[in-house]
Amino acid sequence: MHPATTIAEHGAGPDPEACPSSAHDRLGVDRPCQNAQMPPHPVDLAEKLSLFSERWSPKVVARLNDYEIKVVKVEGEFVWHTHADTDELFLVIDGELTIQLRDGNVHLRPGQLFVVPRGIEHCPIAKGEAHAMLIEPVGVVNTGDAGGSLTATYDDSLK
């Protein structure tokens, strides 16, 4: 069975070796078998972060349903922007990150996270280098509605 083929297209259950953890088996619903896309090992975020040096350029390291898990290195001030259709999660791994909001700032240290609600204008800033994990729907542009020179190209080369 092709990894992107749904179980319903074949009319039978999935091949247990090709998709041993199929959602169809547990929930009785037809979903794509994505086991071939998932690594057979944990994702080491520190190792992934060591593979690049660019700032403000998120890299996809994993997928969760219709969401992407990204790592990013930041330093300095980003751009004020909003994401009209989605919330945005920031989890600080190393360093300190401030999420500037129009009505106050949120300061994050390693192990802390903050979810910026959809439609809320925000501007991340880090005095020194900081590393963070982002969780957002597939296709979200890092600069949201602002665009500009800090808009990152899509990069899933670390996945």
Contact map, one row per residue, 1 for C-alpha under 8 A:
111010000000011001000000000000000000000000000000000000000000000000000000000000000000000000000000000000000000000000000000000000000000000000000000000000000000000
111110000000000000000000000000000000000000000000000000000000000000000000000000000000000000000000000000000000000000000000000000000000000000000000000000000000000
111110000000000000000000000000011111100000000000000000000000000000000000000000000000000000000000000000000000000000000000000000000000000000000000000000000000000
011111000000000000000000000000011100000000000000000000000000000000000000000000000000000000000000000000000000000000000000000000000000000000000000000000000000000
111111101000000000000000000000011000000000000000000000000000000000000000000000000000000000000000000000000000000000000000000000000000000000000000000000000000000
000111111100000000000000000001111000000000000000000000000000000000000000000000000000000000000000000000000000000000000000000000000000000000000000000000000000000
000011111111110000000001000001111000000000000000000000000000000000000000000000000000000000000000000000000000000000000000000000000000000000000000000000000000000
000001111111000000000000000001000000000000000000000000000000000000000000000000000000000000000000000000000000000000000000000000000000000000000000000000000000000
000011111110000000000000000000000000000000000000000000000000000000000000000000000000000000000000000000000000000000000000000000000000000000000000000000000000000
000001111111100000000000000000000000000000000000000000000000000000000000000000000000000000000000000000000000000000000000000000000000000000000000000000000000000
000000111111100000000000000000000000000000000000000000000000000000000000000000000000000000000000000000000000000000000000000000000000000000000000000000000000000
000000110111110000000000000000000000000000000000000000000000000000000000000000000000000000000000000000000000000000000000000000000000000000000000000000000000000
000000100111111000000001100000000000000000000000000000000000000000000000000000000000000000000000000000000000000000000000000000000000000000000000000000000000000
100000100001111101110100000000001000000000000000000000000000000000000000000000000000000000000000000000000000000000000000000000000000000000000000000000000000000
100000000000111111110000000000000000000000000000000000000000000000000000000000000000000000000000000000000000000000000000000000000000000000000000000000000000000
000000000000011111111000000000000000000000000000000000000000000000000000000000000000000000000000000000000000000000000000000000000000000000000000000000000000000
000000000000001111110000000000000000000000000000000000000000000000000000000000000000000000000000000000000000000000000000000000000000000000000000000000000000000
100000000000011111110000000000000011000000000000000000000000000000000000000000000000000000000000000000000000000000000000000000000000000000000000000000000000000
000000000000011111111100000000001111000000000000000000000000000000000000000000000000000000000000000000000000000000000000000000000000000000000000000000000000000
000000000000011111111100000000000010000000000000000000000000000000000000000000000000000000000000000000000000000000000000000000000000000000000000000000000000000
000000000000000100111110100000000010000000000000000000000000000000000000000000000000000000000000000000000000000000000000000000000000000000000000000000000000000
000000000000010000111111110000101010000000000000000000000000000000000000000000000000000000000000000000000000000000000000000000000000000000000000000000000000000
000000000000000000001111111111100000000000000000000000000000000000000000000000000000000000000000000000000000000000000000000000000000000000000000000000000000000
000000100000100000000111111111100000000000000000000000000000000000000000000000000000000000000000000000000000000000000000000000000000000000000000000000000000000
000000000000100000001111111110000000000000000000000000000000000000000000000000000000000000000000000000000000000000000000000000000000000000000000000000000000000
000000000000000000000111111100000000000000000000000000000000000000000000000000000000000000000000000000000000000000000000000000000000000000000000000000000000000
000000000000000000000011111110000000000000000000000000000000000000000000000000000000000000000000000000000000000000000000000000000000000000000000000000000000000
000000000000000000000011111111000000000000000000000000000000000000000000000000000000000000000000000000000000000000000000000000000000000000000000000000000000000
000000000000000000000011101111100000000000000000000000000000000000000000000000000000000000000000000000000000000000000000000000000000000000000000000000000000000
000001110000000000000011000111110000000000000000000000000000000000000000000000000000000000000000000000000000000000000000000000000000000000000000000000000000000
000001100000000000000111000011111000000000000000000000000000000000000000000000000000000000000000000000000000000000000000000000000000000000000000000000000000000
001111100000000000000000000001111100000000000000000000000000000000000000000000000000000000000000000000000000000000000000000000000000000000000000000000000000000
001111100000010000100100000000111111000000000000000000000000000000000000000000000000000000000000000000000000000000000000000000000000000000000000000000000000000
001100000000000000100000000000011111110000000000000000000000000000000000000000000000000000000000000000000000000000000000000000000000000000000000000000000000000
001000000000000001111100000000001111110000000000000000000000000000000000000000000000000000000000000000000000000000000000000000000000000000000000000000000000000
001000000000000001100000000000001111111000000000000000000000000000000000000000000000000000000000000000000000000000000000000000000000000000000000000000000000000
001000000000000000000000000000000111111000000000000000000000000000000000000000000000000000000000000000000000000000000000000000000000000000000000000000000000000
000000000000000000000000000000000111111100000000000000000000010000000000000000000000000000000000000000000000000000000000000000000000000000000000000000000000000
000000000000000000000000000000000001111111100000000000000000000000000000000000000000000000000000000000000000000000000000000000000000000000000000000000000000000
000000000000000000000000000000000000011111000000000000000000000000000000000000000000000000000000000000000000000000000000000000000000000000000000000000000000000
000000000000000000000000000000000000001111100000000000000000000000000000000000000000000000000000000000000000000000000000000000000000000000000000000000000000000
000000000000000000000000000000000000001111110000000000000000000000000000000000000000000000000000000000000000000000000000000000000000000000000000000000000000000
000000000000000000000000000000000000001011111001000000000000110000000000000000000000000000000000000000000000000000000000000000000000000000000000000000000000000
000000000000000000000000000000000000000001111111000000000000000000000000000000000000000000000000000000000000000000000000000000000000000000000000000000000000000
000000000000000000000000000000000000000000111111100000000000000000000010000000000000000000000000000000000000000000000000000000000000000000000000000000000000000
000000000000000000000000000000000000000000011111110000000000000000000000000000000000000000000000000000000000000000000000000000000000000000000000000000000000000
000000000000000000000000000000000000000000011111111000000000000000000000000000000000000000000000000000000000000000000000000000000000000000000000000000000000000
000000000000000000000000000000000000000000111111111100000000100000000010000000000000000000000000000000000000000000000000000000000000000000000000000000000000010
000000000000000000000000000000000000000000001111111110000000000000000011100000000000000000000000000000000000000000000000000000000010000000000000000000000000000
000000000000000000000000000000000000000000000111111110000000000000000000000000000000000000000000000000000000000000000000000000000000000000000000000000000000000
000000000000000000000000000000000000000000000011111110000000000000000000000000000000000000000000000000000000000000000000000000000000000000000000000000000000000
000000000000000000000000000000000000000000000001111111000000000000000000000000000000000000000000000000000000000000000000000000000000000000000000000000000000000
000000000000000000000000000000000000000000000000111111100000000000000000100000000000000000000000000000000000000000000000000000000000000000000000000000000000000
000000000000000000000000000000000000000000000000000111111000000000000000100000000000000000000000000000000000000000000000000000000000000000000000000000000000000
000000000000000000000000000000000000000000000000000011111000000000000001111000000000000000000000000000000000000000000000000000000000000000000000000000000000000
000000000000000000000000000000000000000000000000000001111100000000000001111001000000000000000000000000000000000000000000000000000000000000000000000001010000000
000000000000000000000000000000000000000000000000000001111110000000000001100000000000000000000000000000000000000000000000000000000000000000000000000000111000000
000000000000000000000000000000000000000000000000000000011111000000000111100000000000000000000000000000000000000000000000000000000000000000000100000000010110000
000000000000000000000000000000000000000000000000000000001111100000000111000000000000000000000000000000000000000000000000000000000000000000000000000000000111110
000000000000000000000000000000000000000000000000000000000111111000011110000000000000000000000000000000000000000000000000000000000000000000000000000000000011111
000000000000000000000000000000000000000000100001000000000011111000011110000000000000000000000000000000000000000000000000000000000000000000000000000000000001111
000000000000000000000000000000000000010000100000000000000001111100011100000000000000000000000000000000000000000000000000000000000000000000000000000000000000001
000000000000000000000000000000000000000000000000000000000001111111111000000000000000000000000000000000000000000000000000000000000000000000000000000000000000000
000000000000000000000000000000000000000000000000000000000000011111111000000000000000000000000000000000000000000000000000000000000000000000000000000000000000000
000000000000000000000000000000000000000000000000000000000000001111100000000000000000000000000000000000000000000000000000000000000000000000000000000000000000000
000000000000000000000000000000000000000000000000000000000000001111110000000000000000000000000000000000000000000000000000000000000000000011000000000000000000000
000000000000000000000000000000000000000000000000000000000000001111111000000000000000000000000000000000000000000000000000000000000000001111000000000000000000000
000000000000000000000000000000000000000000000000000000000001111101111100000000000000000000000000000000000000000000000000000000000000011111000000000000000000000
000000000000000000000000000000000000000000000000000000000001111100111110000000000000000000000000000000000000000000000000000000000000111100000000000000000000000
000000000000000000000000000000000000000000000000000000000111110000011111000000000000000000000000000000000000000000000000000000000000111000000000000000000000000
000000000000000000000000000000000000000000001001100000000111100000001111100000000000000000000000000000000000000000000000000000000011110000000000000000000000000
000000000000000000000000000000000000000000000000100000111110000000000111110000000000000000000000000000000000000000000000000000000011110000000000000000000000000
000000000000000000000000000000000000000000000000100011111100000000000011111000000000000000000000000000000000000000000000000000001111000000000000000000000000000
000000000000000000000000000000000000000000000000000000110000000000000001111100000000000000000000000000000000000000000000000011001111000000000000000000000000000
000000000000000000000000000000000000000000000000000000110000000000000000111110000000000000000000000000000000000000000000000011111100000000000000000000000000000
000000000000000000000000000000000000000000000000000000000000000000000000011111000000000000000000000000000000000000000000000011111000000000000000000000000000000
000000000000000000000000000000000000000000000000000000000000000000000000001111100000000000000000000000000000000000000000001111000000000000000000000000000000000
000000000000000000000000000000000000000000000000000000010000000000000000000111110000000000000000000000000000000000000000001110000000000000000000000001000000000
000000000000000000000000000000000000000000000000000000000000000000000000000011111000000000000000000000000000000000000000001100000000000000000010010001000000000
000000000000000000000000000000000000000000000000000000000000000000000000000001111100000000000000000000000000000000000000111100000000000000000010010000000000000
000000000000000000000000000000000000000000000000000000000000000000000000000000111110000000000000000000000000000000000000111000000000000000000011110000000000000
000000000000000000000000000000000000000000000000000000000000000000000000000000011111000000000000000000000000000000000111110000000000000000000011110000000000000
000000000000000000000000000000000000000000000000000000000000000000000000000000001111111100000000000000000000000000000111100000000000000000000001100000000000000
000000000000000000000000000000000000000000000000000000000000000000000000000000000111110000000000000000000000000000000111000000000000000000000001100000000000000
000000000000000000000000000000000000000000000000000000000000000000000000000000000011111000000000000000000000000000000110000000000000000000000000000000000000000
000000000000000000000000000000000000000000000000000000000000000000000000000000000011111100000000000000000000000000001110000000000000000110000000000000000000000
000000000000000000000000000000000000000000000000000000000000000000000000000000000010111110000000000000000000000000111110000000000000000100000000000000000000000
000000000000000000000000000000000000000000000000000000000000000000000000000000000010011111000000000000000000000000111100000000000000011100000000000000000000000
000000000000000000000000000000000000000000000000000000000000000000000000000000000000001111100000000000000000000011110000000000000000111100000000000000000000000
000000000000000000000000000000000000000000000000000000000000000000000000000000000000000111110000000000000000000011100000000000000001111000000000000000000000000
000000000000000000000000000000000000000000000000000000000000000000000000000000000000000011111000000000000000011111000000000000000001110000000000000000000000000
000000000000000000000000000000000000000000000000000000000000000000000000000000000000000001111111100000000001111110000000000000000111100000000000000000000000000
000000000000000000000000000000000000000000000000000000000000000000000000000000000000000000111110000000000000111000000000000000000111100000000000000000000000000
000000000000000000000000000000000000000000000000000000000000000000000000000000000000000000011111000000000000110000000000000000000111000000000000000000000000000
000000000000000000000000000000000000000000000000000000000000000000000000000000000000000000011111100000000000110000000000000000011110000000000000000000000000000
000000000000000000000000000000000000000000000000000000000000000000000000000000000000000000010111110000000011110000000000000001111100000000000000000000000000000
000000000000000000000000000000000000000000000000000000000000000000000000000000000000000000010011111000000011100000000000000111100100000000000000000000000000000
000000000000000000000000000000000000000000000000000000000000000000000000000000000000000000000001111100001111000000000000000111000000000000000000000000000000000
000000000000000000000000000000000000000000000000000000000000000000000000000000000000000000000000111110001111000000000000011110000000000000000000000000000000000
000000000000000000000000000000000000000000000000000000000000000000000000000000000000000000000000011111011100000000000000011110000000000000000000000000000000000
000000000000000000000000000000000000000000000000000000000000000000000000000000000000000000000000001111111100000000000001111000000000000000000000000000000000000
000000000000000000000000000000000000000000000000000000000000000000000000000000000000000000000000000111111000000000000000110000000000000000000000000000000000000
000000000000000000000000000000000000000000000000000000000000000000000000000000000000000000000000000011111000000000000000000000000000000000000000000000000000000
000000000000000000000000000000000000000000000000000000000000000000000000000000000000000000000000000111111100000000000000000000000000000000000000000000000000000
000000000000000000000000000000000000000000000000000000000000000000000000000000000000000000000000011111111110000000000000000000000000000000000000000000000000000
000000000000000000000000000000000000000000000000000000000000000000000000000000000000000000000000011110011111000001000000000000000000000000000000000000000000000
000000000000000000000000000000000000000000000000000000000000000000000000000000000000000000000001111000001111100000000000000000000000000000000000000000000000000
000000000000000000000000000000000000000000000000000000000000000000000000000000000000000000010001111000000111110111000000000000000000000000000000000000000000000
000000000000000000000000000000000000000000000000000000000000000000000000000000000000000000011111100000000011111100000000000000000000000000000000000000000000000
000000000000000000000000000000000000000000000000000000000000000000000000000000000000000000111111000000000001111100000000000000000000000000000000000000000000000
000000000000000000000000000000000000000000000000000000000000000000000000000000000000000000111000000000000000111110000000000000000000000000000000000000000000000
000000000000000000000000000000000000000000000000000000000000000000000000000000000000000000110000000000000001111111000000000000000000000000000000000000000000000
000000000000000000000000000000000000000000000000000000000000000000000000000000000000000011110000000000000001001111100000000000000000000000000000000000000000000
000000000000000000000000000000000000000000000000000000000000000000000000000000000000000011100000000000000101000111110000000000000000000000000000000000000000000
000000000000000000000000000000000000000000000000000000000000000000000000000000000000001111000000000000000000000011111000000000000000000000000000000000000000000
000000000000000000000000000000000000000000000000000000000000000000000000000000000000001110000000000000000000000001111101010000000000000000000000000000000000000
000000000000000000000000000000000000000000000000000000000000000000000000000000000000011100000000000000000000000000111111000000000000000000000000000000000000000
000000000000000000000000000000000000000000000000000000000000000000000000000000000111111100000000000000000000000000011111000000000000000000000000000000000000000
000000000000000000000000000000000000000000000000000000000000000000000000000000000111111000000000000000000000000000001111100000000000000000000000000000000000000
000000000000000000000000000000000000000000000000000000000000000000000000000000000111000000000000000010000000000000011111110000000000000000000000000000000000000
000000000000000000000000000000000000000000000000000000000000000000000000000000011110000000000000000011000000000000000011111000000000000000000000000000000000000
000000000000000000000000000000000000000000000000000000000000000000000000000000011100000000000000001111000000000000010001111100000000000000000000000000000000000
000000000000000000000000000000000000000000000000000000000000000000000000000011111000000000000000001110000000000000000000111110000000000000000000000000000000000
000000000000000000000000000000000000000000000000000000000000000000000000000011110000000000000000111100000000000000000000011111000000000000000000000000000000000
000000000000000000000000000000000000000000000000000000000000000000000000011111000000000000000000111100000000000000000000001111100000000000000000000000000000000
000000000000000000000000000000000000000000000000000000000000000000000000011110000000000000000001110000000000000000000000000111111100000000000000000000000000000
000000000000000000000000000000000000000000000000000000000000000000000000001100000000000000000001100000000000000000000000000011111000000000000000000000000000000
000000000000000000000000000000000000000000000000000000000000000000000000001100000000000000000011000000000000000000000000000001111100000000000000000000000000000
000000000000000000000000000000000000000000000000000000000000000000000000111100000000000000000011000000000000000000000000000001111110000000000000000000000000000
000000000000000000000000000000000000000000000000000000000000000000000000111000000000000000011111100000000000000000000000000001011111000000000000000000000000000
000000000000000000000000000000000000000000000000100000000000000000000011110000000000000000011110000000000000000000000000000000001111100000000000000000000000000
000000000000000000000000000000000000000000000000000000000000000000000011110000000000000001111100000000000000000000000000000000000111110000000000000000000000000
000000000000000000000000000000000000000000000000000000000000000000001111000000000000000011111000000000000000000000000000000000000011111000000000000000000000000
000000000000000000000000000000000000000000000000000000000000000000011111000000000000000111100000000000000000000000000000000000000001111100000000000000000000000
000000000000000000000000000000000000000000000000000000000000000000111100000000000000000111000000000000000000000000000000000000000000111110000000000000000000000
000000000000000000000000000000000000000000000000000000000000000000111000000000000000011110000000000000000000000000000000000000000000011111010000000000000000000
000000000000000000000000000000000000000000000000000000000000000001110000000000000000010000000000000000000000000000000000000000000000001111110000000000000000000
000000000000000000000000000000000000000000000000000000000000000001110000000000000000000000000000000000000000000000000000000000000000000111110000000000000000000
000000000000000000000000000000000000000000000000000000000000000000000000000000000000000000000000000000000000000000000000000000000000000011111000000000000000000
000000000000000000000000000000000000000000000000000000000000000000000000000000000000000000000000000000000000000000000000000000000000000111111101000000000000000
000000000000000000000000000000000000000000000000000000000000000000000000000000000000000000000000000000000000000000000000000000000000000000111111000000110000000
000000000000000000000000000000000000000000000000000000000100000000000000000000000000000000000000000000000000000000000000000000000000000000011111000000110000000
000000000000000000000000000000000000000000000000000000000000000000000000000000111100000000000000000000000000000000000000000000000000000000001111111101110000000
000000000000000000000000000000000000000000000000000000000000000000000000000000001111000000000000000000000000000000000000000000000000000000011111111000000000000
000000000000000000000000000000000000000000000000000000000000000000000000000000001111000000000000000000000000000000000000000000000000000000000011111000000000000
000000000000000000000000000000000000000000000000000000000000000000000000000000111100000000000000000000000000000000000000000000000000000000000011111100000000000
000000000000000000000000000000000000000000000000000000000000000000000000000000000000000000000000000000000000000000000000000000000000000000000011111111100000000
000000000000000000000000000000000000000000000000000000000000000000000000000000000000000000000000000000000000000000000000000000000000000000000010011111100000000
000000000000000000000000000000000000000000000000000000000000000000000000000000000000000000000000000000000000000000000000000000000000000000000000001111100000000
000000000000000000000000000000000000000000000000000000010000000000000000000001100000000000000000000000000000000000000000000000000000000000000010001111110000000
000000000000000000000000000000000000000000000000000000001000000000000000000000000000000000000000000000000000000000000000000000000000000000001110001111111000000
000000000000000000000000000000000000000000000000000000011100000000000000000000000000000000000000000000000000000000000000000000000000000000001110000001111100000
000000000000000000000000000000000000000000000000000000001000000000000000000000000000000000000000000000000000000000000000000000000000000000000000000000111110000
000000000000000000000000000000000000000000000000000000000110000000000000000000000000000000000000000000000000000000000000000000000000000000000000000000011111000
000000000000000000000000000000000000000000000000000000000111000000000000000000000000000000000000000000000000000000000000000000000000000000000000000000001111110
000000000000000000000000000000000000000000000000000000000011100000000000000000000000000000000000000000000000000000000000000000000000000000000000000000000111111
000000000000000000000000000000000000000000000000000000000011100000000000000000000000000000000000000000000000000000000000000000000000000000000000000000000011111
000000000000000000000000000000000000000000000001000000000011100000000000000000000000000000000000000000000000000000000000000000000000000000000000000000000011111
000000000000000000000000000000000000000000000000000000000001110000000000000000000000000000000000000000000000000000000000000000000000000000000000000000000001111
